[in-house]
Amino acid sequence: MGLATREAYGEILKELGEKYENIVVLDADLSKSTKTAVFAKAFPQRFFNVGIAEQNLMGVGAGLAAGGKIPFVSTFAMFAAGRAFEQIRNSICYPKLNVKIAATHAGLTVGEDGASHQAIEDISLMRSIPNMTVIVPADAEETRKAITFAAEYDGPVYIRLGRMAVPDLFAADYTFEHGKAVQLADGKDVTIIATGIMVGAAKEAAKQLQDAGISARVVNIHTIKPIDKEAIIKAAADTGAIVTCEEHSIIGGLGSAVAEVLVENSPVPMERVGVCDTFGESGIPSALLKKYHLTAEDIAAAAKKVISRKK
Amino acid sequence: MAEKLTQEQVSQLEKYAQSIRYSIVQMVTEAQSGHPGGSLSAADILTTLYFAEMNVNPSDPQAVARDRFVLSKGHAAPVLYATLAEKGFFPKEELLTLRRIDSRLQGHPSMKNLPGIDMSTGSLGQGLSAAAGLALAARLDNSASRVYTVLGDGELEEGMVWEAAMFAAHYKLDNLTAFVDFNGLQIDGPISEVLSPLPIPEKWAAFNWHVIKIDGHDIQAIYDAIQTAKTIKGKPTMIVAQTIKGKGVCQMENIADWHGKAPSREQCELFLSQLNELETQ
């Protein structure tokens, strides 16, 4: 097992702090969990704890960016995208200020804390705001590259990170291209498009399908916005069926973003694997993923279903 | 203690303030929408800041070392636009495009649209946080730049204001000076009846701010309070400025209804003639 994406975030943020003097980091009393504490230890003069006050977290971030700094602001996804939505919209995205929102503990795999802490709407909320870019890394290496991209990009970025350790998918020479999908396996019968922690499950599902004689393409979409339309249209043309997988509500997230591209360009049968318009609950991550149908088996079943719908 | 303004300087500043009030009434009338009451109440504060204190240069509006201003009560955009135009950031004629399609003068200040706007505001409660962030950035850069912001008294009902209040005091942002435009009225009526934020000075003192109470229409008092704030170390300063909503137009004064209503063209003529008389007095 590799690192949780939040762990990789903490490490790379410290490295970037050495490289870029203008990086400052803000946290809302969760620095040990979001891993910004690693940066805080290395650069105490450039770390500011705002206390349990997420609205002010975003507002101060906006002011620091307006003053020429590159602020990374962190808290749990629920309190960033949820509680401080309007501050992100009006104080950060409307003036297109250079604030990086690295939101951890996204999705059901927060686990035992339960539904109050399981953000399954954040991708939907964040991608609806003009000027925002939304990135969901799948593993530690992709996180390192995505955070580096964010530090060097001029404008607001929302990066969705997880609590749970995830398998390593990418080697150190992995190249992150903003807005570009990554094909992990080729196939001709169906394309599985996944984001975040579901990329690993998608790869596993492809193996299971192969055993059943089905050839599945696997595509990792790390940048939900701007989304790689070309890759989606090509997948529809080449394989004629799409399955999306995300640890997020099926409303408004990756599945919706892909569906928007498909219906406007090349409609093909599609199935969405995600949280089906319901709240989560307490439990260990693996139990939650199983109960809410976010496993490789669920993806494989969705692939078989979507193939059966092909004309 | 810094020098007092001379009587001549005060008279000149009062003229600017009257001209700014004149522009406010004109532009809101032309737009047939906007917020005249709370713009008129803050006119003396913005005049003193922009014409007697702040280091800003209309020909170099993005200068890194400039002082910053955040209009937290963003609905009072007309007073900010009128002040910036008076200062020479853009031609006064452009004031008449307020709130029109394709105008740089958005209904609420937008920093991407108009040079001279240091922060986009409009959703109440958010400006103080941004001002604190700007003050923190200036400190990190060892810059002498100071940050000013004006909040509404009704705006103090927003919880986020108090998050920012704690933050600015905790981090000892003594390069941050805030004003409350204490005109006592919000859209639905007197602040004491809608949802009282009173007592205001005591609250800020309890949040570890240095607090100064002044008459917000006394230019000398505003200037003195700003000078005092610059001497206060280790604390941000809150200047609680007692003001009159609609100040300068007697039909508008102290009437909550003029919070967000434009005068008719007939009313406008009457109001402008009043402001002209005041100016020639």
Boltz contact constraints between the chains, C-beta under 6 A:
constraints:
  - contact:
      token1: [A, 50]
      token2: [B, 167]
      max_distance: 6.0
  - contact:
      token1: [A, 53]
      token2: [B, 163]
      max_distance: 6.0
  - contact:
      token1: [A, 55]
      token2: [B, 160]
      max_distance: 6.0
  - contact:
      token1: [A, 55]
      token2: [B, 163]
      max_distance: 6.0
  - contact:
      token1: [A, 56]
      token2: [B, 129]
      max_distance: 6.0
  - contact:
      token1: [A, 56]
      token2: [B, 163]
      max_distance: 6.0
  - contact:
      token1: [A, 56]
      token2: [B, 164]
      max_distance: 6.0
  - contact:
      token1: [A, 56]
      token2: [B, 167]
      max_distance: 6.0
  - contact:
      token1: [A, 59]
      token2: [B, 126]
      max_distance: 6.0
  - contact:
      token1: [A, 59]
      token2: [B, 129]
      max_distance: 6.0
  - contact:
      token1: [A, 59]
      token2: [B, 130]
      max_distance: 6.0
  - contact:
      token1: [A, 60]
      token2: [B, 129]
      max_distance: 6.0
  - contact:
      token1: [A, 60]
      token2: [B, 132]
      max_distance: 6.0
  - contact:
      token1: [A, 60]
      token2: [B, 133]
      max_distance: 6.0
  - contact:
      token1: [A, 62]
      token2: [B, 130]
      max_distance: 6.0
  - contact:
      token1: [A, 63]
      token2: [B, 130]
      max_distance: 6.0
  - contact:
      token1: [A, 63]
      token2: [B, 133]
      max_distance: 6.0
  - contact:
      token1: [A, 63]
      token2: [B, 134]
      max_distance: 6.0
  - contact:
      token1: [A, 64]
      token2: [B, 133]
      max_distance: 6.0
  - contact:
      token1: [A, 64]
      token2: [B, 137]
      max_distance: 6.0
  - contact:
      token1: [A, 66]
      token2: [B, 119]
      max_distance: 6.0
  - contact:
      token1: [A, 66]
      token2: [B, 134]
      max_distance: 6.0
  - contact:
      token1: [A, 67]
      token2: [B, 134]
      max_distance: 6.0
  - contact:
      token1: [A, 67]
      token2: [B, 137]
      max_distance: 6.0
  - contact:
      token1: [A, 69]
      token2: [B, 137]
      max_distance: 6.0
  - contact:
      token1: [A, 90]
      token2: [B, 123]
      max_distance: 6.0
  - contact:
      token1: [A, 91]
      token2: [B, 126]
      max_distance: 6.0
  - contact:
      token1: [A, 91]
      token2: [B, 130]
      max_distance: 6.0
  - contact:
      token1: [A, 94]
      token2: [B, 120]
      max_distance: 6.0
  - contact:
      token1: [A, 95]
      token2: [B, 111]
      max_distance: 6.0
  - contact:
      token1: [A, 95]
      token2: [B, 112]
      max_distance: 6.0
  - contact:
      token1: [A, 95]
      token2: [B, 120]
      max_distance: 6.0
